[in-house]
Amino acid sequence: MPPTVSKVSKVLDDSQRFGDAPVEVRETDHYQQEYIEDFADRWDALIDWEARAEAEGDFFIRQLRDRGVRSVLDVATGTGFHSVRLLEEGFDVVSADGSPNMLAKAFRNARDRDLLLRTAQADWRFLNRDIHGEFDAVICLGNSFTHLFKERDRRKALAEYYAVLRHNGVLILDHRNYDRLLEGGAAVRSGRSGVYCGKNVEVGPEHVDDGLARFRYAFPDGSAYHLNMFPLRRGYVRRLMREVGFQKINTYGDFVSSHDDPDFYVHIAEKAYRFETDLTEI
Ligand code: SAM
């Protein structure tokens, strides 16, 4: 039987649509084509919630509690891992993402744990158009900020995060150690980043240059997906954060303040105004 019209459109929607020259795809908007329904369904096999929770420990919860945070805006909810953890810990959470497929999956994941996620579809570049209110913290985790390909988009997104924070709020944002990748090193070395914990998923770079890191994610059922990402350097992200107004930025490597060759960096950027003598940075 020939496919119905709705089946045809689903097939189209469910292709990542990188075209004939995938390494030429370097657009911020392309994330909408990357997080298709099929990939969203497999994301949890990639991250493995239990192993990830164990690897992270209470790092983020401690960082938030130490700063007296109660309300959190998760701007890159994905399938809901951090939103759910924070709800379980008693934080007041709003879960945003630009991808409706990821948000739908997150909502179901929370519901399966008897939690109700407050979701909002919002692109970071226009965050304050779609999200109202102020938050003690914004989190952008799981190597998400890497989806922005233009410096203009990165500045705008950071400015939108800054604006939605209370006067003394905090932004927590992570990314892969792309410095090492750009210098020809391995994507994974310490194995302690706690981000991609799925045991049967092969993750690796297929192409790396100054403007693109293209990763392949292969699953045990033979399916493979890709993400095209911008390789963010540690120092560059810290500089952008400072330039949009964040006053103090502490950077951790694999959750340790002194780790100099981690798999992942976590930046904790504070908005509260500091006098220069107070600016001790890690
Ligand atoms: N934080 C989750 C985790 O750690 O499992 C999800 C991470 S996933 C790598 C990145 C998420 O960022 C996706 O759900 C994607 O839809 C979202 N995203 C990418 N670019 C975005 C943008 N410009 N605005 C809003 N969301 C975006």
Boltz pocket constraint, residues with backbone or C-beta under 6 A from the ligand:
constraints:
  - pocket:
      binder: B
      contacts: [[A, 28], [A, 31], [A, 35], [A, 47], [A, 75], [A, 76], [A, 77], [A, 78], [A, 79], [A, 80], [A, 81], [A, 96], [A, 97], [A, 98], [A, 99], [A, 102], [A, 122], [A, 123], [A, 124], [A, 125], [A, 140], [A, 141], [A, 142], [A, 143], [A, 144], [A, 147], [A, 148]]
      max_distance: 6.0
